[in-house]
C-alpha cells in the first residue's frame, strides 16, 4: 500500500506555532518523514495492508529576505537540512507576497469575527465641519500584509496528479485550508484519505466528510504539540545545524 503525503507548509508552521508557542524552542526543526511515518503507523488497517511512505510533497514559499532576512536565512537552512536528510521527495514552491492593504479598523468578537470600530467611542472621535460628532464614522487603515500564495493549489495539484496517475494507493493531506475541499472530495472517490489538521483550531467545515464517502476508509486527525516535538531532525543534520533560536 503506497501512501502519498502532501503538506501545506505555512499552514503547518502556523499551526505548530499555535500549539507549541511562538517563542519556544524544540518544534521548528521538524522531520517531515518521521511525522508522516508516525501518522501512517497509527492506522492499524493501513499497517495491516503493508502501508509505506511512497511520496512526501512539501508545498511552501521562500520568505522575502527584504522583509525578514533572519527568518529567510533560518528557512534556507531548514530546507537544506530536509534535502540532506532525504525527509521529502519533492519541494514545491509558491510565492511569498508583500503588499500594502487598506481595511476598516476593527476589533474581534469571541469567535474572532471582526467588529468594525466606529467613532462614537474614544480614543478617537470624528467631527464634521460644524464640530458636531459623527458617531457612525469608521476608520480606514493602511497596513502591510505578507502572505504565502500557491501552496493550497500545489497541494491539490500533486494530490490529484498522483491519484489519477495511480502513483499512490492512499494519501494523507496535512492542512486546515478549506480551499482544498474539492480536490479532497475528488480524491476520496478514488482512494482512502487521511486529513490532518495541524492546528488547535476546529477542522474547517469544508474538509469534513464521512469515513464511508467514495471508496471509504477515510480518517481525520488533529495534531498535538508532542507530534511536532517528538519528530525532530538530528542536529546537526548532515552539515546543517539547527538555528540557535529553534
Buried (B, 14 or more C-beta within 10 A) or exposed (E): BBBBBBBBBBBBBBBBBBBBEEEEBBBBBBBBBBBBBEBBEEBEEBEEBEBEBBBBBBBBBBBBBEEBEEEBEBBBBBBBBBBBBEBBBEBBBBEBEEEEEEEEBBEEEEEEEEEEBBBEEEEEEBEEEEEEEEEEBEBEEEEEEEEBEBBBBBBBBBBBEBBEEEEBBBBBBBBBBBBBBEBBBBBBEBBBBBBBBBBEEEBBEBBBBEEEBBBEBBBBBBBEBEBBBBBBBEEEBEEBEBBEEB
